[in-house]
Amino acid sequence: MTPRAWSRAALASVALLGGVIATLASSSASGASDVRLLVSPPGRVPTGPAVKPGRDGACVLPSGSGSPSNLELTGGCEGIISTSFACLAAIDDLYLSARVPVDPERYFYLTINVESFKGPRRYGQVQIVAQLTGPAGVERWSGRDATVSVRADHAVQVAPDRLPAEPGTGATGTIQVSGSAGCAA
């Protein structure tokens, strides 16, 4: 593939990821709970139990069960994301995204972007973005060098990784993430 083609593919991937995040965020802001863009088969965007405020400004995700996901977070947000992720394989990327309600106005999102997706195997340089959204703004943590293993059903096993706070977003500290993210059926 020529450098120009790579540039176009990268730009298309970034635009698609932005659309995925914007669609999920706008559904949260409007109170709508039915987003069909990412879910296969079409249906509700998976959501988990409400996040509870923790000590020192941290958020704490409550425990859950009966889901294909078991993604542990420590640091800036703590707990286990046990909800199914909405998944989309598009162009040459695999996207997984989960939304967990904090309260009626705020949501915690975690999105995984597997670049150059070619099917089940191990991948490096995977992007993981965590966001805590609400009327006061968006706190954001991200990493662009995670290692994951993707299964045939698009479930992802995340090797331990650190997501530092993004400057200017109001986020502080680091979120450590590891475990499995399973797709909605």
URMOBEL-V245542 format. One record per pair of residues at least 12 apart in sequence whose C-alpha atoms are under 10 Angstrom apart, sorted by the first residue. I is the first residue (numbers start at 1). J is the second residue. If there is no record, write none. Layout:
# URMOBEL-V245542
<<I,J> <I,J>>
This chain:
# URMOBEL-V245542
<<9,91> <9,92> <9,93> <9,116> <10,91> <10,92> <10,93> <10,115> <10,116> <12,90> <12,91> <12,92> <13,90> <13,91> <13,92> <13,93> <13,94> <13,95> <13,113> <13,115> <13,116> <14,93> <14,113> <16,90> <16,91> <16,93> <16,95> <17,90> <17,93> <17,94> <17,95> <17,111> <17,112> <17,113> <19,37> <20,37> <20,38> <20,88> <20,95> <20,96> <20,97> <20,111> <21,97> <21,109> <21,110> <21,111> <23,35> <23,36> <23,37> <23,38> <24,36> <24,37> <24,38> <24,45> <24,97> <24,98> <24,99> <24,109> <25,99> <25,107> <25,109> <25,133> <25,134> <27,45> <28,99> <28,101> <28,104> <28,105> <28,106> <28,107> <28,133> <28,134> <29,104> <29,105> <29,106> <29,107> <29,133> <29,134> <29,135> <30,105> <31,104> <31,105> <32,44> <32,45> <33,45> <33,46> <33,47> <34,46> <35,86> <36,86> <37,86> <37,87> <37,88> <38,85> <38,86> <38,87> <38,88> <38,89> <38,95> <38,96> <38,97> <38,184> <39,85> <39,86> <39,87> <39,88> <39,96> <39,97> <39,183> <39,184> <39,185> <40,86> <40,87> <40,88> <40,183> <40,184> <40,185> <41,86> <41,184> <41,185> <42,184> <42,185> <43,86> <43,184> <43,185> <44,86> <44,184> <45,84> <45,85> <45,86> <45,87> <45,97> <45,98> <45,99> <45,184> <46,83> <46,84> <46,85> <46,86> <46,97> <46,98> <46,99> <46,100> <46,183> <46,184> <47,81> <47,82> <47,83> <47,84> <47,85> <47,86> <47,98> <47,99> <47,100> <47,101> <47,107> <47,108> <47,109> <48,61> <48,62> <48,63> <48,64> <48,65> <48,67> <48,80> <48,81> <48,82> <48,83> <48,84> <48,85> <48,98> <48,99> <48,100> <48,101> <48,102> <48,108> <49,61> <49,62> <49,63> <49,64> <49,81> <49,82> <49,83> <49,99> <49,100> <49,101> <49,102> <50,62> <50,63> <50,99> <50,100> <50,101> <50,102> <50,103> <50,104> <50,106> <50,107> <50,108> <51,63> <51,77> <51,78> <51,79> <51,81> <51,100> <51,101> <51,102> <51,103> <51,106> <51,107> <51,108> <52,77> <52,78> <52,101> <52,102> <52,103> <53,77> <53,102> <53,103> <54,76> <54,77> <54,78> <55,76> <56,76> <57,76> <57,77> <57,171> <57,172> <58,74> <58,75> <58,76> <58,77> <58,78> <58,171> <58,172> <58,173> <59,74> <59,75> <59,76> <59,77> <59,78> <59,79> <59,102> <59,108> <59,132> <60,73> <60,74> <60,75> <60,76> <60,77> <60,78> <60,79> <60,80> <60,102> <61,73> <61,74> <61,77> <61,78> <61,79> <61,80> <61,81> <61,82> <61,100> <61,101> <61,102> <61,108> <62,78> <62,79> <62,80> <62,81> <62,82> <63,79> <63,80> <63,81> <63,82> <63,83> <64,79> <64,80> <64,81> <64,82> <64,83> <65,80> <65,81> <65,82> <65,83> <66,82> <66,83> <66,84> <67,81> <67,82> <67,83> <67,84> <67,85> <67,181> <67,182> <67,183> <67,184> <68,82> <68,83> <68,84> <68,85> <68,155> <68,180> <68,181> <68,182> <68,183> <68,184> <68,185> <69,81> <69,82> <69,83> <69,84> <69,85> <69,155> <69,156> <69,157> <69,179> <69,180> <69,181> <69,182> <69,183> <69,184> <70,82> <70,83> <70,84> <70,157> <70,178> <70,179> <70,180> <70,181> <70,182> <71,83> <71,156> <71,157> <71,158> <71,177> <71,178> <71,179> <71,180> <71,181> <71,182> <72,158> <72,160> <72,175> <72,176> <72,177> <72,178> <72,179> <72,180> <72,181> <73,160> <73,161> <73,162> <73,175> <73,176> <73,177> <73,178> <73,179> <74,162> <74,174> <74,175> <74,176> <74,177> <74,178> <75,162> <75,163> <75,164> <75,172> <75,173> <75,174> <75,175> <75,176> <75,177> <76,141> <76,163> <76,164> <76,165> <76,171> <76,172> <76,173> <76,174> <76,175> <76,176> <77,108> <77,130> <77,131> <77,132> <77,173> <77,174> <77,175> <77,176> <77,177> <78,175> <78,176> <78,177> <79,177> <80,177> <80,178> <80,179> <81,98> <81,99> <81,100> <81,110> <81,179> <81,180> <81,181> <82,98> <82,100> <82,180> <82,181> <82,182> <83,98> <83,99> <83,100> <83,181> <83,182> <83,183> <83,184> <84,96> <84,97> <84,98> <84,99> <84,155> <84,181> <84,182> <84,183> <84,184> <84,185> <85,97> <85,98> <85,99> <85,110> <85,111> <85,112> <85,155> <85,181> <85,182> <85,183> <85,184> <85,185> <86,98> <86,99> <86,111> <86,181> <86,182> <86,183> <86,184> <86,185> <87,111> <87,112> <87,153> <87,154> <87,155> <87,181> <87,182> <87,183> <87,184> <87,185> <88,113> <88,154> <88,183> <89,113> <89,114> <89,117> <89,118> <89,119> <89,154> <90,117> <91,115> <91,116> <91,117> <92,114> <92,115> <92,116> <92,117> <92,118> <92,119> <93,113> <93,114> <93,115> <93,116> <93,117> <93,118> <93,119> <94,112> <94,113> <94,114> <94,115> <94,116> <94,117> <94,118> <94,119> <94,126> <94,150> <94,154> <94,156> <95,111> <95,112> <95,113> <95,114> <95,115> <95,117> <95,127> <95,128> <95,154> <96,110> <96,111> <96,112> <96,113> <96,114> <96,128> <96,154> <96,155> <96,156> <96,181> <96,182> <96,183> <96,184> <97,109> <97,110> <97,111> <97,112> <97,113> <97,128> <97,129> <97,130> <97,181> <97,182> <97,183> <98,110> <98,111> <98,112> <98,130> <98,181> <98,182> <98,183> <98,184> <99,111> <99,130> <99,131> <99,132> <100,132> <101,132> <101,133> <102,132> <102,133> <102,134> <103,134> <104,134> <105,133> <105,134> <105,135> <105,136> <106,132> <106,133> <106,134> <106,135> <106,136> <106,137> <106,138> <107,131> <107,132> <107,133> <107,134> <107,138> <108,130> <108,131> <108,132> <108,133> <108,134> <108,138> <108,139> <108,140> <109,129> <109,130> <109,131> <109,132> <109,133> <109,140> <110,128> <110,129> <110,130> <110,131> <110,132> <110,140> <110,141> <110,142> <111,127> <111,128> <111,129> <111,130> <111,131> <111,142> <112,126> <112,127> <112,128> <112,129> <112,130> <112,142> <112,143> <112,144> <112,146> <112,148> <112,156> <112,158> <112,181> <113,125> <113,126> <113,127> <113,128> <113,129> <113,144> <113,146> <114,126> <114,127> <114,128> <114,144> <114,146> <114,147> <114,148> <114,149> <114,150> <114,156> <115,127> <117,150> <118,150> <119,150> <119,151> <119,152> <119,153> <119,154> <120,149> <120,150> <120,151> <120,152> <120,153> <120,154> <120,155> <120,156> <121,148> <121,149> <121,150> <121,151> <121,152> <121,156> <122,147> <122,148> <122,149> <122,150> <122,151> <122,156> <122,157> <122,158> <123,145> <123,146> <123,147> <123,148> <123,149> <123,150> <123,158> <124,144> <124,145> <124,146> <124,147> <124,148> <124,149> <124,159> <125,143> <125,144> <125,145> <125,146> <125,147> <125,148> <126,143> <126,144> <126,145> <126,146> <126,147> <126,148> <126,158> <127,142> <127,143> <127,144> <127,145> <127,146> <127,147> <127,163> <128,141> <128,142> <128,143> <128,144> <128,145> <128,146> <128,158> <128,161> <128,162> <128,163> <128,177> <129,141> <129,142> <129,143> <129,144> <129,163> <129,164> <129,165> <129,166> <130,142> <130,143> <130,163> <130,164> <130,165> <130,175> <130,177> <131,165> <131,169> <131,171> <132,169> <132,170> <132,171> <136,170> <137,169> <137,170> <138,168> <138,169> <138,170> <138,171> <139,165> <139,166> <139,167> <139,168> <139,169> <139,170> <139,171> <139,172> <140,163> <140,164> <140,165> <140,166> <140,167> <140,168> <140,169> <140,170> <140,171> <140,172> <141,162> <141,163> <141,164> <141,165> <141,166> <141,167> <141,169> <141,170> <141,171> <141,172> <141,173> <141,174> <141,175> <142,162> <142,163> <142,164> <142,165> <142,166> <142,174> <142,175> <143,161> <143,162> <143,163> <143,164> <143,165> <143,166> <143,175> <144,161> <144,162> <144,163> <145,161> <145,162> <145,163> <146,158> <146,159> <146,160> <146,161> <146,162> <146,163> <146,177> <146,178> <147,159> <147,160> <147,161> <148,160> <148,161> <148,178> <148,179> <148,180> <149,180> <150,180> <150,181> <150,182> <151,182> <153,182> <153,183> <153,184> <153,185> <154,181> <154,182> <154,183> <155,180> <155,181> <155,182> <155,183> <155,184> <156,179> <156,180> <156,181> <156,182> <156,183> <157,178> <157,179> <157,180> <157,181> <157,182> <158,177> <158,178> <158,179> <158,180> <158,181> <159,177> <159,178> <159,179> <159,180> <160,176> <160,177> <160,178> <160,179> <161,175> <161,176> <161,177> <161,178> <161,179> <162,174> <162,175> <162,176> <162,177> <162,178> <163,175> <163,176> <163,177> <164,176>>
